Amino acid sequence: MIMLTKLNKQHIVINEDQVECIDLIPESKVIMMNGRFHVVKESPEEIIQKTIEYKGAIKSTFQINKQAEA
């Protein structure tokens, strides 16, 4: 899950695995797999970076837990 900011400065948390694509309008329009969308302040590059960081944190946690079990 990643946190993004709507144009009205309200924060929204989305499931990054459900993002289908991001359109520039010039803001970022995050289109979800169910057809719904969110217009946010973050650029596509920022959204991608947040996704990479989130996935990396999950992977690190999984590896730590796996090592603890060994």
PDB file of N, CA, C and O in Angstrom:
ATOM      1  N   MET A   1       0.849  -1.170   0.000  1.00  0.00           N
ATOM      2  CA  MET A   1       0.000   0.000   0.000  1.00  0.00           C
ATOM      3  C   MET A   1       0.899   1.239   0.000  1.00  0.00           C
ATOM      4  O   MET A   1       1.891   1.307   0.726  1.00  0.00           O
ATOM      5  N   ILE A   2       0.529   2.204  -0.825  1.00  0.00           N
ATOM      6  CA  ILE A   2       1.301   3.447  -0.882  1.00  0.00           C
ATOM      7  C   ILE A   2       0.372   4.631  -0.629  1.00  0.00           C
ATOM      8  O   ILE A   2      -0.805   4.605  -0.990  1.00  0.00           O
ATOM      9  N   MET A   3       0.925   5.671  -0.001  1.00  0.00           N
ATOM     10  CA  MET A   3       0.147   6.867   0.297  1.00  0.00           C
ATOM     11  C   MET A   3       0.399   7.919  -0.771  1.00  0.00           C
ATOM     12  O   MET A   3       1.545   8.236  -1.090  1.00  0.00           O
ATOM     13  N   LEU A   4      -0.690   8.460  -1.322  1.00  0.00           N
ATOM     14  CA  LEU A   4      -0.626   9.511  -2.324  1.00  0.00           C
ATOM     15  C   LEU A   4      -1.460  10.691  -1.843  1.00  0.00           C
ATOM     16  O   LEU A   4      -2.197  10.581  -0.864  1.00  0.00           O
ATOM     17  N   THR A   5      -1.338  11.823  -2.538  1.00  0.00           N
ATOM     18  CA  THR A   5      -2.033  13.044  -2.138  1.00  0.00           C
ATOM     19  C   THR A   5      -2.961  13.507  -3.257  1.00  0.00           C
ATOM     20  O   THR A   5      -2.520  13.773  -4.375  1.00  0.00           O
ATOM     21  N   LYS A   6      -4.252  13.601  -2.939  1.00  0.00           N
ATOM     22  CA  LYS A   6      -5.210  14.130  -3.907  1.00  0.00           C
ATOM     23  C   LYS A   6      -4.990  15.633  -4.074  1.00  0.00           C
ATOM     24  O   LYS A   6      -4.270  16.253  -3.291  1.00  0.00           O
ATOM     25  N   LEU A   7      -5.607  16.204  -5.085  1.00  0.00           N
ATOM     26  CA  LEU A   7      -5.430  17.635  -5.366  1.00  0.00           C
ATOM     27  C   LEU A   7      -5.935  18.524  -4.236  1.00  0.00           C
ATOM     28  O   LEU A   7      -5.453  19.645  -4.073  1.00  0.00           O
ATOM     29  N   ASN A   8      -6.906  18.037  -3.446  1.00  0.00           N
ATOM     30  CA  ASN A   8      -7.426  18.807  -2.309  1.00  0.00           C
ATOM     31  C   ASN A   8      -6.586  18.590  -1.041  1.00  0.00           C
ATOM     32  O   ASN A   8      -7.005  18.952   0.059  1.00  0.00           O
ATOM     33  N   LYS A   9      -5.400  17.998  -1.208  1.00  0.00           N
ATOM     34  CA  LYS A   9      -4.424  17.727  -0.145  1.00  0.00           C
ATOM     35  C   LYS A   9      -4.843  16.590   0.784  1.00  0.00           C
ATOM     36  O   LYS A   9      -4.181  16.342   1.792  1.00  0.00           O
ATOM     37  N   GLN A  10      -5.913  15.910   0.463  1.00  0.00           N
ATOM     38  CA  GLN A  10      -6.343  14.739   1.242  1.00  0.00           C
ATOM     39  C   GLN A  10      -5.448  13.556   0.869  1.00  0.00           C
ATOM     40  O   GLN A  10      -5.167  13.328  -0.308  1.00  0.00           O
ATOM     41  N   HIS A  11      -5.006  12.812   1.874  1.00  0.00           N
ATOM     42  CA  HIS A  11      -4.178  11.644   1.616  1.00  0.00           C
ATOM     43  C   HIS A  11      -5.060  10.441   1.299  1.00  0.00           C
ATOM     44  O   HIS A  11      -6.151  10.282   1.847  1.00  0.00           O
ATOM     45  N   ILE A  12      -4.559   9.611   0.410  1.00  0.00           N
ATOM     46  CA  ILE A  12      -5.259   8.381   0.046  1.00  0.00           C
ATOM     47  C   ILE A  12      -4.220   7.270   0.007  1.00  0.00           C
ATOM     48  O   ILE A  12      -3.096   7.476  -0.452  1.00  0.00           O
ATOM     49  N   VAL A  13      -4.600   6.090   0.489  1.00  0.00           N
ATOM     50  CA  VAL A  13      -3.712   4.938   0.464  1.00  0.00           C
ATOM     51  C   VAL A  13      -4.288   3.954  -0.554  1.00  0.00           C
ATOM     52  O   VAL A  13      -5.449   3.554  -0.462  1.00  0.00           O
ATOM     53  N   ILE A  14      -3.462   3.573  -1.522  1.00  0.00           N
ATOM     54  CA  ILE A  14      -3.939   2.660  -2.557  1.00  0.00           C
ATOM     55  C   ILE A  14      -3.111   1.382  -2.563  1.00  0.00           C
ATOM     56  O   ILE A  14      -1.960   1.362  -2.125  1.00  0.00           O
ATOM     57  N   ASN A  15      -3.714   0.337  -3.061  1.00  0.00           N
ATOM     58  CA  ASN A  15      -3.029  -0.932  -3.253  1.00  0.00           C
ATOM     59  C   ASN A  15      -2.294  -0.849  -4.587  1.00  0.00           C
ATOM     60  O   ASN A  15      -2.915  -0.877  -5.649  1.00  0.00           O
ATOM     61  N   GLU A  16      -0.983  -0.749  -4.527  1.00  0.00           N
ATOM     62  CA  GLU A  16      -0.189  -0.554  -5.745  1.00  0.00           C
ATOM     63  C   GLU A  16      -0.297  -1.726  -6.707  1.00  0.00           C
ATOM     64  O   GLU A  16      -0.032  -1.566  -7.899  1.00  0.00           O
ATOM     65  N   ASP A  17      -0.679  -2.901  -6.218  1.00  0.00           N
ATOM     66  CA  ASP A  17      -0.849  -4.058  -7.101  1.00  0.00           C
ATOM     67  C   ASP A  17      -2.100  -3.929  -7.977  1.00  0.00           C
ATOM     68  O   ASP A  17      -2.246  -4.657  -8.959  1.00  0.00           O
ATOM     69  N   GLN A  18      -2.991  -3.015  -7.628  1.00  0.00           N
ATOM     70  CA  GLN A  18      -4.231  -2.831  -8.385  1.00  0.00           C
ATOM     71  C   GLN A  18      -4.165  -1.679  -9.384  1.00  0.00           C
ATOM     72  O   GLN A  18      -5.162  -1.374 -10.039  1.00  0.00           O
ATOM     73  N   VAL A  19      -3.005  -1.037  -9.508  1.00  0.00           N
ATOM     74  CA  VAL A  19      -2.848   0.069 -10.464  1.00  0.00           C
ATOM     75  C   VAL A  19      -2.674  -0.511 -11.864  1.00  0.00           C
ATOM     76  O   VAL A  19      -1.788  -1.332 -12.106  1.00  0.00           O
ATOM     77  N   GLU A  20      -3.525  -0.073 -12.771  1.00  0.00           N
ATOM     78  CA  GLU A  20      -3.428  -0.523 -14.158  1.00  0.00           C
ATOM     79  C   GLU A  20      -2.482   0.380 -14.950  1.00  0.00           C
ATOM     80  O   GLU A  20      -1.614  -0.105 -15.676  1.00  0.00           O
ATOM     81  N   CYS A  21      -2.657   1.703 -14.804  1.00  0.00           N
ATOM     82  CA  CYS A  21      -1.778   2.633 -15.505  1.00  0.00           C
ATOM     83  C   CYS A  21      -1.900   4.013 -14.870  1.00  0.00           C
ATOM     84  O   CYS A  21      -2.769   4.258 -14.033  1.00  0.00           O
ATOM     85  N   ILE A  22      -1.010   4.907 -15.289  1.00  0.00           N
ATOM     86  CA  ILE A  22      -1.017   6.288 -14.812  1.00  0.00           C
ATOM     87  C   ILE A  22      -1.018   7.196 -16.031  1.00  0.00           C
ATOM     88  O   ILE A  22      -0.110   7.135 -16.860  1.00  0.00           O
ATOM     89  N   ASP A  23      -2.048   8.044 -16.138  1.00  0.00           N
ATOM     90  CA  ASP A  23      -2.133   9.031 -17.223  1.00  0.00           C
ATOM     91  C   ASP A  23      -1.699  10.390 -16.688  1.00  0.00           C
ATOM     92  O   ASP A  23      -1.935  10.707 -15.522  1.00  0.00           O
ATOM     93  N   LEU A  24      -1.066  11.191 -17.538  1.00  0.00           N
ATOM     94  CA  LEU A  24      -0.713  12.566 -17.190  1.00  0.00           C
ATOM     95  C   LEU A  24      -1.733  13.495 -17.821  1.00  0.00           C
ATOM     96  O   LEU A  24      -1.975  13.439 -19.027  1.00  0.00           O
ATOM     97  N   ILE A  25      -2.348  14.377 -16.976  1.00  0.00           N
ATOM     98  CA  ILE A  25      -3.433  15.216 -17.501  1.00  0.00           C
ATOM     99  C   ILE A  25      -3.349  16.704 -17.150  1.00  0.00           C
ATOM    100  O   ILE A  25      -4.405  17.289 -17.392  1.00  0.00           O
ATOM    101  N   PRO A  26      -2.442  17.424 -16.678  1.00  0.00           N
ATOM    102  CA  PRO A  26      -1.031  17.152 -16.408  1.00  0.00           C
ATOM    103  C   PRO A  26      -0.775  16.525 -15.043  1.00  0.00           C
ATOM    104  O   PRO A  26       0.339  16.066 -14.791  1.00  0.00           O
ATOM    105  N   GLU A  27      -1.778  16.488 -14.143  1.00  0.00           N
ATOM    106  CA  GLU A  27      -1.580  15.757 -12.898  1.00  0.00           C
ATOM    107  C   GLU A  27      -1.515  14.270 -13.224  1.00  0.00           C
ATOM    108  O   GLU A  27      -1.674  13.867 -14.376  1.00  0.00           O
ATOM    109  N   SER A  28      -1.283  13.474 -12.209  1.00  0.00           N
ATOM    110  CA  SER A  28      -1.254  12.023 -12.420  1.00  0.00           C
ATOM    111  C   SER A  28      -2.630  11.449 -12.147  1.00  0.00           C
ATOM    112  O   SER A  28      -3.189  11.638 -11.066  1.00  0.00           O
ATOM    113  N   LYS A  29      -3.171  10.752 -13.122  1.00  0.00           N
ATOM    114  CA  LYS A  29      -4.454  10.071 -12.980  1.00  0.00           C
ATOM    115  C   LYS A  29      -4.142   8.588 -12.843  1.00  0.00           C
ATOM    116  O   LYS A  29      -3.785   7.925 -13.817  1.00  0.00           O
ATOM    117  N   VAL A  30      -4.280   8.074 -11.626  1.00  0.00           N
ATOM    118  CA  VAL A  30      -3.969   6.676 -11.337  1.00  0.00           C
ATOM    119  C   VAL A  30      -5.228   5.858 -11.608  1.00  0.00           C
ATOM    120  O   VAL A  30      -6.227   5.983 -10.901  1.00  0.00           O
ATOM    121  N   ILE A  31      -5.165   5.027 -12.634  1.00  0.00           N
ATOM    122  CA  ILE A  31      -6.322   4.221 -13.028  1.00  0.00           C
ATOM    123  C   ILE A  31      -6.146   2.822 -12.441  1.00  0.00           C
ATOM    124  O   ILE A  31      -5.133   2.154 -12.651  1.00  0.00           O
ATOM    125  N   MET A  32      -7.175   2.406 -11.695  1.00  0.00           N
ATOM    126  CA  MET A  32      -7.133   1.117 -11.026  1.00  0.00           C
ATOM    127  C   MET A  32      -7.689   0.024 -11.945  1.00  0.00           C
ATOM    128  O   MET A  32      -8.350   0.316 -12.942  1.00  0.00           O
ATOM    129  N   MET A  33      -7.419  -1.207 -11.603  1.00  0.00           N
ATOM    130  CA  MET A  33      -7.851  -2.332 -12.434  1.00  0.00           C
ATOM    131  C   MET A  33      -9.373  -2.448 -12.508  1.00  0.00           C
ATOM    132  O   MET A  33      -9.898  -3.029 -13.458  1.00  0.00           O
ATOM    133  N   ASN A  34     -10.095  -1.901 -11.516  1.00  0.00           N
ATOM    134  CA  ASN A  34     -11.556  -1.966 -11.536  1.00  0.00           C
ATOM    135  C   ASN A  34     -12.181  -0.805 -12.317  1.00  0.00           C
ATOM    136  O   ASN A  34     -13.404  -0.678 -12.368  1.00  0.00           O
ATOM    137  N   GLY A  35     -11.336   0.046 -12.929  1.00  0.00           N
ATOM    138  CA  GLY A  35     -11.837   1.155 -13.726  1.00  0.00           C
ATOM    139  C   GLY A  35     -11.933   2.473 -12.974  1.00  0.00           C
ATOM    140  O   GLY A  35     -12.031   3.530 -13.596  1.00  0.00           O
ATOM    141  N   ARG A  36     -11.906   2.428 -11.651  1.00  0.00           N
ATOM    142  CA  ARG A  36     -11.947   3.657 -10.869  1.00  0.00           C
ATOM    143  C   ARG A  36     -10.603   4.360 -10.989  1.00  0.00           C
ATOM    144  O   ARG A  36      -9.607   3.736 -11.357  1.00  0.00           O
ATOM    145  N   PHE A  37     -10.567   5.647 -10.683  1.00  0.00           N
ATOM    146  CA  PHE A  37      -9.304   6.367 -10.781  1.00  0.00           C
ATOM    147  C   PHE A  37      -9.186   7.414  -9.688  1.00  0.00           C
ATOM    148  O   PHE A  37     -10.174   7.810  -9.070  1.00  0.00           O
ATOM    149  N   HIS A  38      -7.954   7.852  -9.462  1.00  0.00           N
ATOM    150  CA  HIS A  38      -7.640   8.885  -8.478  1.00  0.00           C
ATOM    151  C   HIS A  38      -6.690   9.874  -9.135  1.00  0.00           C
ATOM    152  O   HIS A  38      -5.686   9.476  -9.725  1.00  0.00           O
ATOM    153  N   VAL A  39      -7.002  11.161  -9.036  1.00  0.00           N
ATOM    154  CA  VAL A  39      -6.114  12.200  -9.540  1.00  0.00           C
ATOM    155  C   VAL A  39      -5.278  12.675  -8.360  1.00  0.00           C
ATOM    156  O   VAL A  39      -5.815  13.121  -7.346  1.00  0.00           O
ATOM    157  N   VAL A  40      -3.960  12.576  -8.500  1.00  0.00           N
ATOM    158  CA  VAL A  40      -3.060  12.867  -7.390  1.00  0.00           C
ATOM    159  C   VAL A  40      -1.965  13.844  -7.800  1.00  0.00           C
ATOM    160  O   VAL A  40      -1.707  14.054  -8.985  1.00  0.00           O
ATOM    161  N   LYS A  41      -1.332  14.433  -6.800  1.00  0.00           N
ATOM    162  CA  LYS A  41      -0.265  15.417  -7.022  1.00  0.00           C
ATOM    163  C   LYS A  41       1.054  14.780  -7.432  1.00  0.00           C
ATOM    164  O   LYS A  41       1.821  15.384  -8.182  1.00  0.00           O
ATOM    165  N   GLU A  42       1.331  13.573  -6.956  1.00  0.00           N
ATOM    166  CA  GLU A  42       2.621  12.936  -7.221  1.00  0.00           C
ATOM    167  C   GLU A  42       2.789  12.639  -8.707  1.00  0.00           C
ATOM    168  O   GLU A  42       1.824  12.332  -9.407  1.00  0.00           O
ATOM    169  N   SER A  43       4.020  12.736  -9.170  1.00  0.00           N
ATOM    170  CA  SER A  43       4.337  12.409 -10.562  1.00  0.00           C
ATOM    171  C   SER A  43       4.396  10.890 -10.716  1.00  0.00           C
ATOM    172  O   SER A  43       4.514  10.171  -9.723  1.00  0.00           O
ATOM    173  N   PRO A  44       4.314  10.398 -11.948  1.00  0.00           N
ATOM    174  CA  PRO A  44       4.456   8.958 -12.150  1.00  0.00           C
ATOM    175  C   PRO A  44       5.774   8.426 -11.580  1.00  0.00           C
ATOM    176  O   PRO A  44       5.817   7.324 -11.032  1.00  0.00           O
ATOM    177  N   GLU A  45       6.841   9.206 -11.710  1.00  0.00           N
ATOM    178  CA  GLU A  45       8.138   8.777 -11.173  1.00  0.00           C
ATOM    179  C   GLU A  45       8.088   8.626  -9.655  1.00  0.00           C
ATOM    180  O   GLU A  45       8.651   7.683  -9.100  1.00  0.00           O
ATOM    181  N   GLU A  46       7.411   9.558  -8.991  1.00  0.00           N
ATOM    182  CA  GLU A  46       7.277   9.476  -7.537  1.00  0.00           C
ATOM    183  C   GLU A  46       6.435   8.265  -7.133  1.00  0.00           C
ATOM    184  O   GLU A  46       6.751   7.583  -6.158  1.00  0.00           O
ATOM    185  N   ILE A  47       5.379   8.004  -7.875  1.00  0.00           N
ATOM    186  CA  ILE A  47       4.518   6.850  -7.580  1.00  0.00           C
ATOM    187  C   ILE A  47       5.297   5.553  -7.771  1.00  0.00           C
ATOM    188  O   ILE A  47       5.201   4.635  -6.956  1.00  0.00           O
ATOM    189  N   ILE A  48       6.060   5.486  -8.840  1.00  0.00           N
ATOM    190  CA  ILE A  48       6.892   4.298  -9.084  1.00  0.00           C
ATOM    191  C   ILE A  48       7.908   4.137  -7.967  1.00  0.00           C
ATOM    192  O   ILE A  48       8.114   3.024  -7.483  1.00  0.00           O
ATOM    193  N   GLN A  49       8.548   5.221  -7.546  1.00  0.00           N
ATOM    194  CA  GLN A  49       9.543   5.146  -6.472  1.00  0.00           C
ATOM    195  C   GLN A  49       8.914   4.674  -5.167  1.00  0.00           C
ATOM    196  O   GLN A  49       9.502   3.854  -4.462  1.00  0.00           O
ATOM    197  N   LYS A  50       7.728   5.179  -4.836  1.00  0.00           N
ATOM    198  CA  LYS A  50       7.035   4.733  -3.628  1.00  0.00           C
ATOM    199  C   LYS A  50       6.716   3.244  -3.704  1.00  0.00           C
ATOM    200  O   LYS A  50       6.814   2.529  -2.707  1.00  0.00           O
ATOM    201  N   THR A  51       6.336   2.784  -4.884  1.00  0.00           N
ATOM    202  CA  THR A  51       6.032   1.362  -5.070  1.00  0.00           C
ATOM    203  C   THR A  51       7.286   0.519  -4.879  1.00  0.00           C
ATOM    204  O   THR A  51       7.242  -0.517  -4.214  1.00  0.00           O
ATOM    205  N   ILE A  52       8.397   0.953  -5.454  1.00  0.00           N
ATOM    206  CA  ILE A  52       9.666   0.224  -5.314  1.00  0.00           C
ATOM    207  C   ILE A  52      10.076   0.158  -3.843  1.00  0.00           C
ATOM    208  O   ILE A  52      10.494  -0.893  -3.357  1.00  0.00           O
ATOM    209  N   GLU A  53       9.954   1.282  -3.139  1.00  0.00           N
ATOM    210  CA  GLU A  53      10.321   1.312  -1.721  1.00  0.00           C
ATOM    211  C   GLU A  53       9.432   0.385  -0.903  1.00  0.00           C
ATOM    212  O   GLU A  53       9.920  -0.336  -0.033  1.00  0.00           O
ATOM    213  N   TYR A  54       8.135   0.399  -1.177  1.00  0.00           N
ATOM    214  CA  TYR A  54       7.198  -0.452  -0.438  1.00  0.00           C
ATOM    215  C   TYR A  54       7.493  -1.929  -0.682  1.00  0.00           C
ATOM    216  O   TYR A  54       7.552  -2.724   0.255  1.00  0.00           O
ATOM    217  N   LYS A  55       7.676  -2.283  -1.946  1.00  0.00           N
ATOM    218  CA  LYS A  55       7.961  -3.685  -2.284  1.00  0.00           C
ATOM    219  C   LYS A  55       9.294  -4.128  -1.676  1.00  0.00           C
ATOM    220  O   LYS A  55       9.430  -5.268  -1.233  1.00  0.00           O
ATOM    221  N   GLY A  56      10.279  -3.218  -1.658  1.00  0.00           N
ATOM    222  CA  GLY A  56      11.571  -3.531  -1.052  1.00  0.00           C
ATOM    223  C   GLY A  56      11.440  -3.773   0.443  1.00  0.00           C
ATOM    224  O   GLY A  56      12.073  -4.677   0.987  1.00  0.00           O
ATOM    225  N   ALA A  57      10.615  -2.963   1.111  1.00  0.00           N
ATOM    226  CA  ALA A  57      10.408  -3.132   2.549  1.00  0.00           C
ATOM    227  C   ALA A  57       9.748  -4.478   2.844  1.00  0.00           C
ATOM    228  O   ALA A  57      10.104  -5.145   3.815  1.00  0.00           O
ATOM    229  N   ILE A  58       8.795  -4.873   2.015  1.00  0.00           N
ATOM    230  CA  ILE A  58       8.136  -6.165   2.208  1.00  0.00           C
ATOM    231  C   ILE A  58       9.132  -7.295   2.016  1.00  0.00           C
ATOM    232  O   ILE A  58       9.162  -8.245   2.799  1.00  0.00           O
ATOM    233  N   LYS A  59       9.945  -7.193   0.976  1.00  0.00           N
ATOM    234  CA  LYS A  59      10.935  -8.235   0.693  1.00  0.00           C
ATOM    235  C   LYS A  59      11.935  -8.349   1.836  1.00  0.00           C
ATOM    236  O   LYS A  59      12.285  -9.456   2.244  1.00  0.00           O
ATOM    237  N   SER A  60      12.400  -7.212   2.356  1.00  0.00           N
ATOM    238  CA  SER A  60      13.346  -7.219   3.471  1.00  0.00           C
ATOM    239  C   SER A  60      12.740  -7.869   4.707  1.00  0.00           C
ATOM    240  O   SER A  60      13.398  -8.664   5.377  1.00  0.00           O
ATOM    241  N   THR A  61      11.493  -7.535   5.009  1.00  0.00           N
ATOM    242  CA  THR A  61      10.804  -8.112   6.160  1.00  0.00           C
ATOM    243  C   THR A  61      10.655  -9.618   5.995  1.00  0.00           C
ATOM    244  O   THR A  61      10.854 -10.372   6.947  1.00  0.00           O
ATOM    245  N   PHE A  62      10.310 -10.052   4.799  1.00  0.00           N
ATOM    246  CA  PHE A  62      10.154 -11.480   4.525  1.00  0.00           C
ATOM    247  C   PHE A  62      11.481 -12.201   4.720  1.00  0.00           C
ATOM    248  O   PHE A  62      11.518 -13.283   5.305  1.00  0.00           O
ATOM    249  N   GLN A  63      12.573 -11.610   4.234  1.00  0.00           N
ATOM    250  CA  GLN A  63      13.883 -12.243   4.363  1.00  0.00           C
ATOM    251  C   GLN A  63      14.322 -12.309   5.824  1.00  0.00           C
ATOM    252  O   GLN A  63      14.906 -13.308   6.245  1.00  0.00           O
ATOM    253  N   ILE A  64      14.050 -11.260   6.605  1.00  0.00           N
ATOM    254  CA  ILE A  64      14.399 -11.258   8.025  1.00  0.00           C
ATOM    255  C   ILE A  64      13.622 -12.351   8.744  1.00  0.00           C
ATOM    256  O   ILE A  64      14.192 -13.098   9.539  1.00  0.00           O
ATOM    257  N   ASN A  65      12.317 -12.452   8.469  1.00  0.00           N
ATOM    258  CA  ASN A  65      11.499 -13.479   9.104  1.00  0.00           C
ATOM    259  C   ASN A  65      11.953 -14.866   8.714  1.00  0.00           C
ATOM    260  O   ASN A  65      11.964 -15.775   9.545  1.00  0.00           O
ATOM    261  N   LYS A  66      12.327 -15.041   7.466  1.00  0.00           N
ATOM    262  CA  LYS A  66      12.787 -16.341   6.980  1.00  0.00           C
ATOM    263  C   LYS A  66      14.084 -16.729   7.683  1.00  0.00           C
ATOM    264  O   LYS A  66      14.262 -17.889   8.056  1.00  0.00           O
ATOM    265  N   GLN A  67      14.994 -15.770   7.867  1.00  0.00           N
ATOM    266  CA  GLN A  67      16.262 -16.045   8.550  1.00  0.00           C
ATOM    267  C   GLN A  67      16.027 -16.367  10.016  1.00  0.00           C
ATOM    268  O   GLN A  67      16.723 -17.216  10.573  1.00  0.00           O
ATOM    269  N   ALA A  68      15.066 -15.712  10.653  1.00  0.00           N
ATOM    270  CA  ALA A  68      14.767 -15.949  12.061  1.00  0.00           C
ATOM    271  C   ALA A  68      14.227 -17.357  12.273  1.00  0.00           C
ATOM    272  O   ALA A  68      14.471 -17.968  13.313  1.00  0.00           O
ATOM    273  N   GLU A  69      13.494 -17.874  11.290  1.00  0.00           N
ATOM    274  CA  GLU A  69      12.930 -19.226  11.388  1.00  0.00           C
ATOM    275  C   GLU A  69      13.990 -20.305  11.219  1.00  0.00           C
ATOM    276  O   GLU A  69      13.808 -21.429  11.687  1.00  0.00           O
ATOM    277  N   ALA A  70      15.088 -19.976  10.560  1.00  0.00           N
ATOM    278  CA  ALA A  70      16.132 -20.965  10.275  1.00  0.00           C
ATOM    279  C   ALA A  70      16.977 -21.297  11.480  1.00  0.00           C
ATOM    280  O   ALA A  70      17.894 -22.114  11.386  1.00  0.00           O
TER     281      ALA A  70
END
